[in-house]
Structures are given as C-alpha cells and as structure tokens.
C-alpha cells in the first residue's frame, strides 16, 4: 500500500503532471449557528456574548488554516478541488492522487468513507486549540512545510472494517468504530452472539485506530495501530471485558435497532431477526506520525490519573 502510494506520487513528479488533490473542509460552528433557522440557536448567538466570541475566534482560525492549505497547494502546482464535507461522494474522489482534510477527526472520518485503499490521505487540524485531531498530521500553519516533505513522512496502513446485513454490504469502510444499539439511549438493546444473549446498552466494536477513541473511554486498552483485529465491548453489561476478535456475527433481537458508523452522522437499521457480520475491510493509507501522537496521548492520559 505504502509503496503503491509513493509510486503514484513519484510518477507524478517524473511526468511533471500536476498532482490531483481533493481538499475536504468543515464549516465552523460559528458559520452553522449564524445561519441556523432554529430560534433557540439564534437566541443563543444573540445573547451569549462569551460563547459567541469563542465560536467566532475559532471560525477565524479555521478560515486561516483553510487559506494556508489552499495557497500552499496552488503554489506547488497541484490541481485542487475543494469540497464541503457534506458534498462528498464516490464520484468526486475518483482519480485523485491525495486527499487532504481540514477540520478535526470527524471531517477525517467522513472523508475516509469515500477514499479507496490506493489513495493516501493527510489530515490538517484546523483549530488545534479546540480539537484533538488525533488523525491529523499537522495544523494549518505547519502544512506548507509538511507538504513540502510529503514523501518523507511516515505512512501507516490502517485496517478498516466492513459491515454486511443478511449478506448485503452495508455502509462504507469503517475506520474507527461501529455501534449497534436501540436509537433510544434509555431503551434496552437485545442481541445474540453465538450462544450468548445480551440485554444492555449496545455492542461497540472498534478497529485498531479507533481503539483510542470511544471504546478507550469505556475502559478498554488500545490495540497496536496496524493491528488488523477488532475490539468488541458490551456496553452496560456489569463486569464486561473487551474481547479482541477477527470478525463478528451478531443476531439482532431488537425490534428497531440501528448501526452507527464512525459517529452519529451515518446509521442504518438493524431490525429484529437480521444478522450483522463485521469483517476486515480495505485498509487506508494515512500520512503522518500517528504512532508518535498516540504515544503522547497515552502518556498524557496516564500521567493525569
């Protein structure tokens, strides 16, 4: 994977053809809230001076990051296409040499759903003072230098998962995690795995890269970043311990269950009597020192205990 990505980039340099770069950005909370038709949001923006200023300051930082990335790419001679993340589709990601995300981990995760295993991706944290950006290689001000040395940066092939329901492929490749649960957080989720039946708050499964995200907050230990196994945790089950698995077969006993993929924005129904299977999917080539970032994150976390 890494060799293929590097070969593609080297080929671009040899032929002097412009690198085709897809740039995906997020809108700031200030942008979204300022144009909201929700009267409660409008009232909040009008009356909450300190919080509104917080959002506006972040908005300016994020716009500066986006402009820095754009100008650096144009100066390099790259052929770029900039998209708001809600405009993503499989069609717009075809034929690109590199994907760049400007935002946080949410923007990176959403973009990863449309990136194949032959295209490298690099994340730019648009406002590191307010976003963890674990999957990002740099912030906006660092991007020009990072991009200039792109071929010298570490690259990791991260395992993604694939979901099928009753044998039918469902959703995109999953980079972080997938939750099966009732859509009502106060309701009981019922399911069966093998001979074991569960009644709890849902079944959470993560990839190795997702094992320092949601499932880590549930008390599970991280998997090595390039591990191709999955980690399964039964939420709300007293004495539950995480299980490291190669695949998962889950039978839904919940009348209106749902699958949530990489967060809250993408979900699918998994009703009573249906079967979910999770297996290893296509990998994703991520540019940046994720190993170093993870080491710092875990060191900081354990030091705070």
C-alpha positions as CSV (number, residue, x, y, z in Angstrom):
1,X,0.0,0.0,0.0
2,X,2.7,2.5,1.0
3,X,4.8,1.6,-2.0
4,X,1.8,2.0,-4.3
5,X,1.1,5.4,-2.9
6,X,4.7,6.5,-3.1
7,X,5.0,5.1,-6.6
8,X,2.0,7.1,-7.7
9,X,3.4,10.3,-6.2
10,X,6.9,9.7,-7.8
11,X,5.2,9.1,-11.1
12,X,3.5,12.5,-10.8
13,X,6.9,14.1,-10.3
14,X,8.5,12.2,-13.2
15,X,5.9,13.2,-15.8
16,X,5.6,16.8,-14.4
17,X,1.8,16.4,-14.5
18,X,0.0,18.2,-11.7
19,X,-0.9,16.3,-8.6
20,X,-4.7,15.9,-8.3
21,X,-5.6,16.8,-4.7
22,X,-9.1,16.7,-3.1
23,X,-9.4,19.1,-0.2
24,X,-12.3,18.5,2.2
25,X,-13.2,21.1,4.8
26,X,-15.7,21.6,7.6
27,X,-17.8,24.6,8.4
28,X,-17.2,26.1,11.7
29,X,-19.8,26.1,14.5
30,X,-20.0,29.9,14.1
31,X,-20.9,29.5,10.4
32,X,-23.5,26.9,11.1
33,X,-25.1,28.6,14.1
34,X,-25.1,32.1,12.5
35,X,-27.2,30.8,9.6
36,X,-29.4,28.4,11.7
37,X,-33.2,28.8,11.5
38,X,-33.6,27.3,14.9
39,X,-34.9,30.1,17.2
40,X,-33.1,28.7,20.2
41,X,-29.8,28.7,18.4
42,X,-30.5,32.3,17.1
43,X,-31.3,33.4,20.7
44,X,-28.1,31.8,22.0
45,X,-26.0,33.5,19.4
46,X,-27.6,36.8,20.2
47,X,-27.4,36.7,24.0
48,X,-24.3,34.5,24.8
49,X,-21.6,37.0,24.3
50,X,-18.7,35.0,25.7
51,X,-19.6,31.7,23.9
52,X,-20.4,33.5,20.7
53,X,-16.9,35.2,20.8
54,X,-15.4,31.7,21.4
55,X,-17.1,30.4,18.2
56,X,-16.1,33.5,16.2
57,X,-12.5,33.3,17.3
58,X,-12.4,29.6,16.3
59,X,-14.0,30.4,12.9
60,X,-11.2,32.9,12.1
61,X,-8.5,30.3,13.0
62,X,-10.2,27.7,10.8
63,X,-10.6,30.0,7.8
64,X,-6.9,30.9,8.1
65,X,-6.0,27.2,8.1
66,X,-8.0,26.6,5.0
67,X,-6.5,29.5,3.2
68,X,-3.0,28.4,4.1
69,X,-3.6,24.9,2.8
70,X,-5.1,26.1,-0.4
71,X,-2.4,28.6,-1.2
72,X,0.4,26.1,-0.4
73,X,-1.2,23.5,-2.8
74,X,-1.7,26.1,-5.5
75,X,1.9,27.3,-5.2
76,X,3.1,23.7,-5.6
77,X,1.3,23.5,-9.0
78,X,-1.2,20.9,-7.7
79,X,-4.7,20.7,-9.3
80,X,-7.1,21.0,-6.4
81,X,-10.8,20.6,-5.8
82,X,-12.2,21.9,-2.6
83,X,-15.4,20.5,-1.1
84,X,-17.5,21.0,1.9
85,X,-17.7,17.6,3.6
86,X,-21.4,17.1,3.0
87,X,-20.7,17.2,-0.7
88,X,-18.5,14.1,-0.7
89,X,-19.4,11.2,-3.0
90,X,-17.6,8.3,-4.6
91,X,-17.6,10.2,-7.9
92,X,-15.6,13.2,-6.7
93,X,-12.9,11.1,-5.1
94,X,-12.2,9.1,-8.3
95,X,-8.8,9.7,-9.9
96,X,-7.2,11.8,-7.1
97,X,-3.6,11.4,-6.0
98,X,-4.1,12.7,-2.5
99,X,-6.9,13.6,-0.1
100,X,-6.4,16.5,2.4
101,X,-8.9,17.1,5.2
102,X,-9.2,20.4,7.0
103,X,-11.0,20.1,10.3
104,X,-10.9,17.5,13.1
105,X,-11.3,13.8,13.3
106,X,-14.9,14.0,12.3
107,X,-14.0,15.5,9.0
108,X,-11.2,13.0,8.5
109,X,-13.5,10.0,9.3
110,X,-16.3,11.2,7.0
111,X,-13.8,11.7,4.1
112,X,-12.2,8.3,4.7
113,X,-15.6,6.6,3.8
114,X,-15.0,7.7,0.2
115,X,-11.2,7.0,-0.1
116,X,-10.0,3.7,-1.6
117,X,-7.0,1.7,-0.5
118,X,-4.8,3.2,-3.2
119,X,-5.1,6.8,-2.3
120,X,-3.2,8.4,0.7
121,X,-4.9,10.8,3.0
122,X,-3.5,13.5,5.3
123,X,-5.4,15.4,7.9
124,X,-4.9,19.1,8.9
125,X,-6.3,20.1,12.3
126,X,-7.9,23.5,11.5
127,X,-8.1,24.6,15.2
128,X,-5.8,22.6,17.4
129,X,-6.7,24.7,20.5
130,X,-10.2,23.3,20.4
131,X,-9.9,20.0,18.6
132,X,-7.8,16.8,19.4
133,X,-7.3,15.9,15.7
134,X,-5.7,12.6,16.6
135,X,-5.7,11.6,12.9
136,X,-4.2,14.8,11.7
137,X,-0.6,15.2,10.7
138,X,-0.3,18.9,11.4
139,X,-2.1,22.2,11.9
140,X,-2.7,24.8,9.3
141,X,0.4,26.9,9.9
142,X,2.6,23.7,9.7
143,X,1.1,22.5,6.5
144,X,3.4,24.2,4.0
145,X,6.5,22.6,5.5
146,X,4.7,19.2,5.9
147,X,3.5,19.2,2.3
148,X,7.0,20.1,1.0
149,X,8.3,17.0,2.7
150,X,5.3,14.8,2.0
151,X,7.3,11.8,0.6
152,X,9.5,11.7,3.8
153,X,6.6,11.5,6.2
154,X,5.6,8.2,7.9
155,X,2.7,6.3,6.4
156,X,0.5,3.8,8.1
157,X,-1.9,1.3,6.6
158,X,-4.8,1.4,9.0
159,X,-7.3,-1.5,9.0
160,X,-10.9,-0.7,8.3
161,X,-13.9,-2.9,9.0
162,X,-16.7,-3.9,6.6
163,X,-20.3,-4.5,7.6
164,X,-22.9,-6.7,6.0
165,X,-26.6,-7.2,7.0
166,X,-28.0,-10.5,5.9
167,X,-25.1,-10.9,3.5
168,X,-25.6,-7.5,1.8
169,X,-22.8,-5.0,2.1
170,X,-23.9,-2.1,4.3
171,X,-22.3,1.3,4.5
172,X,-18.7,2.4,3.8
173,X,-15.4,1.0,5.2
174,X,-15.3,1.8,8.9
175,X,-12.1,3.4,10.2
176,X,-13.0,4.0,13.9
177,X,-15.9,2.1,15.3
178,X,-19.5,0.8,14.9
179,X,-22.2,0.7,17.5
180,X,-25.3,-1.5,17.4
181,X,-28.0,-0.2,19.8
182,X,-31.5,1.0,20.2
183,X,-31.9,4.5,18.9
184,X,-33.3,5.4,22.3
185,X,-30.4,5.6,24.8
186,X,-32.7,4.7,27.7
187,X,-34.0,1.5,26.0
188,X,-32.6,-2.0,26.3
189,X,-30.7,-3.4,23.3
190,X,-31.1,-7.1,22.8
191,X,-28.8,-9.3,20.6
192,X,-27.2,-12.7,20.4
193,X,-23.6,-13.6,19.5
194,X,-23.1,-17.3,19.1
195,X,-24.8,-19.0,22.1
196,X,-24.6,-15.9,24.3
197,X,-27.6,-13.5,24.6
198,X,-27.2,-9.9,25.8
199,X,-29.5,-7.2,27.2
200,X,-27.6,-4.0,27.6
201,X,-26.8,-0.6,26.1
202,X,-25.4,-1.9,22.9
203,X,-22.4,-3.6,21.3
204,X,-19.5,-1.3,20.4
205,X,-16.8,-2.6,18.1
206,X,-13.7,-0.7,17.2
207,X,-10.8,-1.0,14.8
208,X,-7.2,-0.6,16.0
209,X,-7.2,3.1,15.0
210,X,-10.5,3.6,16.8
211,X,-9.2,1.8,20.0
212,X,-8.1,5.2,21.5
213,X,-11.4,6.8,20.8
214,X,-14.9,5.9,22.1
215,X,-14.0,2.4,23.2
216,X,-11.0,3.7,25.1
217,X,-13.3,5.9,27.2
218,X,-15.3,2.8,28.0
219,X,-12.1,1.5,29.8
220,X,-10.6,-0.7,27.0
221,X,-6.9,-0.9,26.2
222,X,-5.7,0.3,22.8
223,X,-4.7,-2.2,20.1
224,X,-1.4,-1.6,18.1
225,X,-2.2,0.9,15.3
226,X,-1.6,-1.5,12.4
227,X,-3.3,-4.5,14.1
228,X,-5.9,-6.0,11.7
229,X,-8.2,-7.3,14.5
230,X,-11.2,-5.7,16.1
231,X,-12.2,-5.0,19.7
232,X,-15.7,-5.7,21.0
233,X,-17.3,-4.3,24.1
234,X,-20.7,-4.9,25.5
235,X,-21.9,-1.5,26.9
236,X,-23.9,-1.5,30.1
237,X,-23.1,-5.2,31.0
238,X,-21.8,-5.4,34.5
239,X,-18.4,-7.0,34.6
240,X,-18.0,-6.9,30.8
241,X,-14.5,-7.2,29.5
242,X,-13.3,-6.2,26.0
243,X,-12.8,-9.0,23.5
244,X,-10.2,-8.9,20.7
245,X,-11.7,-10.6,17.7
246,X,-11.1,-11.3,14.0
247,X,-14.7,-11.0,13.0
248,X,-18.2,-10.7,14.5
249,X,-21.5,-12.3,13.8
250,X,-24.4,-10.6,15.7
251,X,-28.1,-11.5,15.5
252,X,-30.4,-8.6,16.4
253,X,-33.2,-9.3,18.9
254,X,-34.1,-5.5,18.9
255,X,-37.2,-4.5,17.1
256,X,-35.9,-1.2,15.9
257,X,-32.1,-1.4,16.3
258,X,-29.6,0.8,14.5
259,X,-26.0,0.7,13.4
260,X,-24.0,3.8,13.9
261,X,-20.8,4.0,11.8
262,X,-17.9,6.3,12.9
263,X,-20.1,8.6,15.0
264,X,-23.6,9.8,14.9
265,X,-23.9,11.1,11.3
266,X,-24.2,7.8,9.5
267,X,-26.6,5.0,10.6
268,X,-28.5,2.0,9.2
269,X,-31.4,0.0,10.6
270,X,-30.7,-3.4,12.0
271,X,-34.1,-4.9,13.0
272,X,-35.1,-8.0,14.9
273,X,-34.2,-11.2,13.1
274,X,-31.4,-9.6,11.0
275,X,-27.8,-10.6,11.1
276,X,-24.8,-8.3,11.2
277,X,-21.4,-9.5,10.2
278,X,-18.2,-7.5,10.7
279,X,-15.0,-8.4,8.9
280,X,-11.7,-6.8,7.9
281,X,-12.2,-4.4,5.0
282,X,-9.8,-2.4,2.7
283,X,-7.0,-0.6,4.5
284,X,-6.4,3.2,4.5
285,X,-3.0,4.8,3.9
286,X,-2.7,7.7,6.4
287,X,0.2,10.1,6.2
288,X,1.6,11.5,9.5
289,X,3.3,10.4,12.7
290,X,0.2,8.8,14.3
291,X,2.4,6.5,16.4
292,X,4.1,9.5,18.0
293,X,0.8,11.2,18.6
294,X,-0.7,8.2,20.2
295,X,2.3,7.8,22.4
296,X,2.0,11.4,23.6
297,X,-1.8,11.0,24.1
298,X,-1.4,7.8,26.2
299,X,1.5,9.3,28.2
300,X,-0.5,12.4,29.0
301,X,-3.6,10.4,29.9
302,X,-1.8,8.0,32.3
303,X,0.1,10.9,33.8
304,X,-3.2,12.6,34.7
305,X,-4.5,9.6,36.6
